[in-house]
Amino acid sequence: MNQLEQLKQFTTVVADTGDFRQLASFAPQDSTTNPSLILKAIQKPEYAPMLSASIAALPDGPADEVVDHLLVRFGCEILSLIPGRVSTEVDARLSFDAAASVARAHRLINLYEDAGIDRQRVLIKVAATWEGIQAARALEHEGIHCNLTLLFS
C-alpha cells in the first residue's frame, strides 16, 4: 500500500487540478479547480479543443460568459472521472460583491444543470471575504453548496 492509499483510509482526497487527465492516477473522491489551473491546462495542445468549443458556442459572447462555459466544460469532464463533486470558482473580481457572486453562482449552476449535471455534484467556490461568506450563506439556503477559498494578489 502506498502513501496515497494509506491517506485515503483516513480522509477524503480532493485533487486540485485543471488537468483532468491526471485524475486517473490519483483517483480522488472530489476535485477542485480555479481559473489559474484552467488557464495552465488550456495551454496544453490536448485541451485546445475545449477552449475552441467554448469560444464557438458564444462567438459574440462576453469574455466572462465564455470563461464560465469553459470552467463548466472542464468541470463536466472532471465529474465523468470522479465519484464525488467538483468545485468551480466564481470570478475573483466579484469577491467584494455578494449579489454579483450569487448571480455568477446561479449562472454556473444553470450551465451544469443544462449539461445534465445535478447541482449536488457541484460546489461553488467563493471568496472568503465578508461578502463572499454572505453569498455562500444565501446560496446554501437555496440548496447550492459552496466552499470558500483564499484570495491572493
N, C-alpha and C positions, 0 to 999 in steps of 0.2 A: 504494500500500500504506500503510495507516495504522499507527500505533504498535503497536496490539494485534496486528495481523498480523505485524509485524516481530518482536515479542516471541515469538510462537508458533513462530517458526523456531528459537529457541534454548532454549526452556523449555516446561514443561507449565503451562498456565494452569488455575488452580483458582479457581472462583468461591466466595466466602464470603458466602452469602446464604440467607435463608429464603424469598425471593421468586422462586420457580421460573419465574415468567413473565418475569423479567428475563434469565434464562439464554439465551434465544434471541438476544438482541442481542450477547452476548459469545461464545457458542459455546465454552465451556470444555471441557477434557478431563474434568475432575473437578469435584466441588463439595463444599463442607463447610458444615455448619450448626451452630448451637448453640442452646440453649433461648432465649436473649435474641433471636436473629434470628427464631425461630419465633414468639415472643410478639409481636414487632413485626409480622410478617406476618399473624397471625390477627386483628389489629385492623382489617385492611382487609376491607371487605364481601365481596370476591370469594373470600376464604379462609374465611369463616364456615361454609360447609357442611362443610369438613374438620373443624373443631372440633366441630360438631354431630354429625357421623358418629362421631367418636371417643368422644364422651360417650354417644351412643346405643348404641354397641357394648358399653359397660361401664357401664350405668346405675347400678349399685351398687358399681362397682369403686373401689379406692383411687385417689387422685389421681395417684400416681406411675405406675400402670399406664395410666391414661388419657393421661398425658403421653407415655409411651413409644409408645403406639399412634399418637398424633398425630405424633410425631417420625418414626416409620416411614412413616406416610401421606405426609408431606412428602418423605421420602427416596425412596419409590417413584415419586412424581411427578417428582422431580428425575432419577431414573435413566431415566425414559422420554424425557428430553430430552438427556441427555449420553451419550457413548460409554463413559466410564470408571466411576469409583467415587464413592460418596458417603460422607462421614464423618458419623456420628451419635454424639453425645456422651452418655456416661454421666453421670448426675446428679452435679453437682459436690459435693454434700453427702457423697458416698461417697469423696471424694478421699484420705482417710486410712484407708481400709478396703479392703485388697486383695481379700479374699474377697467382700465386698459388690459391689465393682466388677466382679469376674469374674461373679458371679451376674447382675448387671444386664446385662452384655455378652451373656451367654447368652440372656437374655430378648429383647434387641433382635435378635440374630441369628435366634432362633427366629421372631420376628414377621416378619422379612424373608423367611425361608425359607417360612413359611406363606403369604406373599403371592407366592411363586413367584420370589423373587429369590435368585440364587446368592450365597453368602457371599463369593465372590471379588470381588464388585462393591461390597462394604461395608467401610469402615474404621470400627472402633470407636475413638472419641476418648476417651482417658482423661487424667486429670490428670497433670501432670509432677511428681508428688510421689514420694517413695521407694515408697510403697505402690502408686501408680498404675503406676510402672515395673515393679514386681513383678507386678501384674495383667496388664500388657501382655505381659510375658515368658511368663506362663502361657498367656495367650490365643493368642499367636503359636505356642506349642508345639502347641496344638490346631488350628492352621490358621485361626484367626480373626485377621485382620490389624488392626493398630492404628496410631494415631498419637497423639502426645502433645500436650497443649495446656497453656497457661499458666493460672494462676488469678489472678483479680482480686477485690478486695473494696472 
